[in-house]
Amino acid sequence: MSLAEKVLAVNNDLPIRTDEMVHSGKVRSVYWLTEADSRRLIEEKSYDVAADAPLAIMVISDRISAFECIWHGEGGMNGVPGKGASLNAISNHWFKLFKENGLADSHILDVPHPLVWIVQKAKPVMIEAIARQYITGSMWRAYEKGAREFCGIQIAENLNRDQKLPELLITPSTKGILKDIEGVPEQDDVNISRQDIINNYQAFKFKSIDDINLYEKLLTEGFEMISDELAKVDQIFIDTKFEFGYVRDKSGQEKLIYMDEVGTPDSSRIWDGANHRNGNVVEKSKEAFRQLLLSHFPDPDILLNKDRMDERSALAKDNELPESVLMEVSKTYTEIAEKITGETITLSDNPKQDIIDILEQQYGLID
């Protein structure tokens, strides 16, 4: 069995029963279940949701995206071995910890397979909730050019690259294109201030102004919890993205929950503690892959300049990365997952068939 066959690269072609189009993102595909199957599973599995809650099967792939492109390797390796299972395992771990510590639930109801979640449909808050503990990446680049205000927050002078900030900084941005909000451009991923959110909380899909305080509490306490746990395995939590949404519980009450993924190498920067103490930044996240791509190609401006997207897309399509590169990425993902969860990430010989078998035999969802 070749490594390429152990990679789940295509995840939108499973014979899962659904009446809707499969939504396929860069990494995950979502299969919305029929109303009958949703009701049946809620009853059979005693999920803590409203009886008529819409459910979905979410299948994560091993694809790797960076600079808004999907990358592939030689030998037909169209993803990174163990990446999907690592991401799911890490998110599962943090979501469970949040719930056990009384923060909030997540959208995940069940984990039938390392690459699969059963989730309830949430109404997303239209905010990418970014939290930063160190000044690095895009924030440092802006700071270096003279920026001192980020999302309405003034930060200190004389900071150095990769320095720890005096306190956790919340720098939200828009999720999707929002229209008719004064002072907020109609484009995706625009930085916004807390005042922008308060003034337009309904446009951002908050149910009340009080829920702005709640999202910040869940963001801050969730970040601190992950940071403390990572410190126990000598890793440093640098920054991350949280997403939130609303669901109804069994009694029909709406509640704010965590959704998407959390604290993963895809959504966060994580640095190795031992190297950092020696003055070196060693990324334990997707940032390491981004840096590798920038050094791999002779003209890194193609990857950084949004005006060269056609060239960038061609670069990703026409270049097979060495297997050694993808295996180094695999090592980064699986090692950090195993540190966090304390469990081994194992690769299936035939992940797609394994998923089909489980969803057929244990959930009755295969046509």
C-alpha positions in Angstrom: 0.0 0.0 0.0 1.6 3.3 -1.1 1.5 6.4 1.0 -0.5 8.1 -1.7 -3.3 5.6 -1.2 -3.4 6.4 2.5 -4.2 10.0 1.8 -7.8 11.1 1.6 -7.5 13.8 -1.1 -11.1 13.7 -2.5 -13.8 13.9 0.1 -16.9 15.1 -1.8 -17.8 11.9 -3.6 -18.9 9.7 -0.7 -22.3 7.9 -1.2 -23.8 9.6 1.9 -27.6 10.0 1.6 -28.4 13.7 1.1 -30.9 15.8 -0.7 -28.6 18.8 -1.1 -25.4 19.6 -2.9 -22.3 18.6 -1.1 -20.5 21.7 0.1 -16.7 21.3 -0.4 -14.3 23.7 1.0 -10.5 23.8 0.9 -10.2 21.0 3.5 -13.6 19.8 4.6 -16.8 18.6 2.8 -20.2 18.9 4.3 -23.1 16.5 3.6 -26.4 17.8 4.9 -28.5 14.8 6.0 -32.2 14.4 5.1 -34.7 15.5 7.7 -35.7 11.9 8.3 -32.1 10.8 8.9 -31.4 13.8 11.2 -34.5 13.0 13.3 -33.6 9.3 13.4 -30.0 9.8 14.5 -31.0 12.4 17.2 -33.4 9.8 18.6 -31.2 6.8 18.2 -28.0 8.4 19.6 -29.7 10.7 22.1 -27.9 13.8 20.9 -28.5 16.9 23.1 -30.2 19.0 20.4 -33.7 19.9 19.3 -35.6 17.0 17.8 -35.8 18.8 14.4 -32.2 20.1 14.3 -30.6 19.7 10.9 -27.5 17.4 11.1 -24.6 17.0 8.7 -21.7 14.7 8.1 -18.4 16.6 7.9 -15.5 14.8 6.3 -12.0 16.3 6.5 -9.5 15.6 3.8 -5.7 15.4 3.9 -5.4 18.2 1.3 -3.1 21.1 2.1 -3.8 24.7 1.2 -1.6 27.7 1.5 -1.6 31.1 -0.1 -5.2 30.3 -1.3 -4.1 27.3 -3.4 -4.2 23.5 -3.0 -0.8 21.8 -3.3 0.2 18.3 -4.3 3.3 16.1 -4.4 5.1 13.6 -6.6 3.9 10.0 -6.9 0.2 11.0 -6.9 0.3 12.3 -3.3 -2.5 14.8 -3.3 -2.3 15.6 0.4 -0.4 15.1 3.6 -0.6 11.7 5.3 -2.2 12.1 8.7 -3.1 15.7 8.4 -6.9 15.4 8.5 -6.9 13.0 11.4 -4.4 15.3 13.3 -6.6 18.4 12.8 -9.7 16.6 13.9 -8.0 15.0 16.9 -6.7 18.4 18.1 -10.1 20.1 17.7 -11.9 17.3 19.4 -9.5 17.6 22.3 -9.9 21.3 22.8 -13.7 21.3 22.3 -14.0 18.5 24.9 -11.8 20.5 27.3 -13.9 23.6 26.8 -17.1 21.8 27.5 -15.7 20.0 30.6 -14.6 23.3 32.0 -18.0 24.9 31.5 -17.1 27.3 28.7 -19.5 26.3 25.9 -20.5 23.4 23.6 -19.3 22.9 20.1 -21.1 21.9 16.9 -19.7 18.4 17.1 -22.2 15.7 18.3 -20.3 12.5 17.4 -16.9 11.3 16.0 -17.6 8.1 14.0 -14.1 8.0 12.4 -10.9 10.0 12.8 -11.8 11.9 9.6 -15.5 12.4 10.3 -17.7 14.5 12.5 -21.4 14.5 12.9 -22.4 18.1 13.5 -25.5 20.2 14.0 -26.2 23.1 11.8 -25.3 26.4 13.5 -26.1 30.0 12.5 -22.6 31.4 12.3 -21.6 34.7 13.8 -20.1 36.6 10.9 -16.7 37.3 12.6 -13.4 35.6 12.3 -12.4 36.0 16.0 -8.6 36.3 16.0 -6.6 36.3 19.3 -2.9 37.2 19.4 -0.4 36.7 22.2 2.7 37.6 20.3 3.4 40.2 17.6 4.4 38.3 14.4 3.3 37.6 10.9 1.0 40.2 9.2 0.6 42.2 12.4 4.4 42.6 12.7 4.6 43.6 9.0 2.0 46.3 9.6 3.7 47.4 12.8 7.0 47.6 11.1 5.5 50.0 8.5 4.2 52.3 11.3 0.8 50.9 12.3 0.0 51.3 15.9 -3.7 50.8 15.9 -5.2 47.4 15.3 -9.0 46.9 15.2 -9.4 50.1 17.2 -6.8 49.2 19.8 -3.7 51.2 20.3 -0.5 49.2 21.0 2.8 50.2 22.5 5.8 51.7 20.7 9.2 50.0 20.6 8.0 46.4 20.3 10.2 43.9 18.7 9.4 41.1 16.2 8.1 38.0 17.8 7.8 39.7 21.2 5.1 38.7 23.6 2.3 41.4 23.9 1.5 42.9 27.3 -2.0 41.3 27.1 -4.0 39.1 24.8 -5.1 41.1 21.7 -8.5 40.4 20.1 -8.4 41.5 16.4 -11.6 40.4 14.7 -12.3 40.5 11.0 -15.4 40.0 8.9 -16.4 36.5 7.8 -17.8 36.8 4.3 -18.9 39.9 2.6 -21.2 42.1 4.7 -23.2 44.9 3.1 -24.4 48.3 4.3 -22.3 48.5 7.5 -20.9 52.0 7.9 -17.1 52.1 7.9 -16.8 48.4 6.9 -15.8 47.7 3.3 -17.9 45.2 1.4 -15.2 42.5 1.2 -14.2 39.4 3.0 -11.7 39.4 5.9 -11.7 43.1 6.8 -10.4 44.1 10.2 -13.1 45.6 12.4 -13.2 47.2 15.9 -15.2 46.2 18.9 -17.2 49.4 18.4 -18.0 48.3 14.8 -19.5 45.1 16.3 -21.4 46.9 19.0 -22.9 49.4 16.5 -23.9 46.7 14.1 -24.3 43.6 16.2 -27.4 42.4 14.3 -25.5 42.6 11.0 -22.8 40.4 12.5 -25.6 38.0 13.5 -25.3 38.4 17.2 -28.6 37.9 19.1 -27.8 40.6 21.6 -25.1 43.1 22.6 -24.6 40.9 25.7 -23.4 38.1 23.5 -20.5 40.3 22.3 -19.2 40.1 25.9 -19.9 36.3 25.9 -18.0 35.7 22.7 -15.0 37.7 24.1 -15.2 35.7 27.3 -15.3 32.3 25.4 -12.4 33.5 23.2 -10.2 34.7 26.0 -10.8 31.8 28.3 -10.5 29.3 25.5 -7.2 30.8 24.4 -5.8 30.8 27.9 -6.9 27.2 28.4 -5.1 26.1 25.2 -2.1 28.2 26.0 -1.8 26.7 29.5 -2.1 23.1 28.2 0.4 23.7 25.4 2.9 25.0 27.9 2.7 21.6 29.7 4.2 20.0 26.5 6.7 22.9 26.0 4.8 24.6 23.1 3.9 28.2 22.9 0.5 29.4 21.7 1.1 32.4 19.5 -2.2 33.3 17.9 -5.4 31.6 16.6 -8.8 32.0 15.0 -12.1 31.1 16.7 -15.5 30.9 15.2 -18.8 31.0 16.9 -22.4 30.3 16.1 -25.9 29.7 17.5 -27.7 26.4 17.9 -30.8 25.3 19.8 -30.7 22.7 22.6 -33.3 20.1 23.4 -35.5 22.6 25.1 -35.4 24.9 22.0 -33.2 27.5 23.7 -30.6 29.2 21.5 -27.0 29.2 22.8 -23.7 30.4 21.5 -21.2 27.7 20.7 -17.7 27.1 19.4 -17.7 25.9 15.8 -15.4 25.1 12.8 -12.0 24.1 14.3 -9.9 25.4 17.2 -6.3 25.4 18.3 -5.0 23.5 15.2 -1.9 23.9 13.1 -4.2 25.2 10.3 -5.9 27.9 12.4 -3.1 28.8 14.8 0.6 29.6 15.2 2.4 27.3 17.6 6.1 27.6 18.4 8.4 25.0 20.0 9.3 26.2 23.5 12.9 24.8 23.7 13.9 26.4 20.4 12.3 29.7 21.4 14.3 29.8 24.6 17.4 29.6 22.4 16.3 32.5 20.3 14.9 30.5 17.4 11.3 30.4 16.0 10.4 26.8 15.0 6.8 26.6 13.7 4.7 23.7 14.7 1.9 24.8 12.4 1.0 25.4 8.8 3.2 28.5 8.9 6.2 26.2 8.5 4.8 24.9 5.2 4.2 28.5 4.0 7.8 29.4 4.8 8.9 26.3 3.0 7.0 27.3 -0.1 8.5 30.8 0.0 12.0 29.4 0.0 11.2 26.5 -2.5 10.3 28.7 -5.4 12.7 31.3 -7.0 10.1 34.1 -7.1 8.3 34.2 -3.7 6.4 37.4 -4.8 4.0 35.2 -6.7 2.9 33.7 -3.4 2.6 37.1 -1.7 1.2 39.3 -4.4 -2.6 39.0 -4.8 -2.3 40.7 -8.2 -0.4 37.5 -9.4 -3.1 35.0 -8.5 -3.2 33.4 -12.0 0.6 32.7 -11.8 0.1 31.4 -8.3 -2.6 29.0 -9.3 -0.5 27.8 -12.1 2.5 27.3 -9.8 0.4 25.1 -7.5 -1.2 23.2 -10.3 2.0 22.6 -12.4 4.5 21.8 -9.6 4.7 18.5 -7.8 6.3 19.0 -4.4 8.9 16.4 -3.3 7.5 13.6 -1.2 10.1 14.6 1.5 8.4 18.0 1.8 4.9 16.6 2.4 6.3 14.1 4.8 8.0 16.9 6.8 4.6 18.6 7.0 3.0 15.3 8.0 5.6 15.0 10.8 4.7 18.5 12.0 1.0 17.8 12.2 1.1 14.3 13.7 3.7 15.2 16.3 1.8 18.2 17.6 -1.4 16.2 17.6 0.2 13.4 19.6 1.7 15.9 22.1 -1.6 17.5 22.6 -3.9 14.5 22.8 -1.4 11.9 24.2 -2.7 9.5 21.6 -1.0 8.0 18.4 -2.3 9.2 15.0 -2.7 6.1 12.9 -3.2 6.0 9.1 -5.8 3.9 7.5 -4.9 1.8 4.4 -8.2 2.7 2.7 -9.7 5.7 4.5 -12.6 6.3 2.1 -13.8 2.7 2.4 -13.4 2.7 6.2 -15.7 5.8 6.4 -18.3 4.3 4.1 -18.4 1.0 6.1 -18.8 2.8 9.5 -21.5 5.2 8.2 -23.4 2.3 6.6 -23.1 -0.2 9.5 -23.4 2.0 12.5 -25.4 5.0 11.2 -27.4 3.7 8.2 -26.4 6.7 6.0 -25.1 5.1 2.8 -27.2 4.9 -0.3 
